[in-house]
């Protein structure tokens, strides 16, 4: 499994940015405060944010999508590097899990182990995908951490996404992770508390809506996720969070409108506005129940001006 792990790129290529040495006050940027750690032997200290990359789009390829999301973690890091640090003291980077060829399940297991280690240390992992197959790895890491602690309390899986990703075909793809989680929860006798906000009726077949009903999934369509709806949606999120002990937040960037986020496998013709997504992300972050989060589907190959990278970095920054 070790050969599936890719080391964090050197500072010279990723964690670098503008230096304002001649200015007064705090001029630090994220590249000034990031510390790279060896994920095989180190973990971030309790409470600290730690970035983990999932350089993989094998699930996207299996799902007949546009390949290229494996390059996402590197591009998002580059967009993060020059952002101002403000009140942040230290951010840790635990490197990338890299999927070799079609070895998706091996990569997901490696990601799960890395998330598990960081959670056991009390850190707050933020995983940068990669296709949305990242979710199966992230969730397994959270579940392993909770199981080791004997914690069977409720976990809200909150997905901001145009797609349910509840496909039942196997092997797993970028379209199956939440159905895989549902199966795992059923096998373990655990509740499946899944909410998908931003669902596009034109991007999901009738069978997927039926599968969501079978699993009692909470969902809101994109037409009811506009800025006029924000207060109601935040109230919904509060109500869902109140009933659980832990939250796993997963953001498929194709939930955003195509002009805002062009660099994804399936750009959204309608989508949910960035102010709504950012407000929900910030709200969840401040709840005190967020344990792990990931961003999925960013594909630099379809983002010529790197505008989508900046959007992804802004959301990652809110999580940090």
Order of alpha helices (4+ residues) and beta strands (2+ residues): beta-alpha-beta-beta-alpha-alpha-beta-alpha-beta-alpha-beta-alpha-beta-alpha-beta-alpha-beta-alpha-beta-alpha
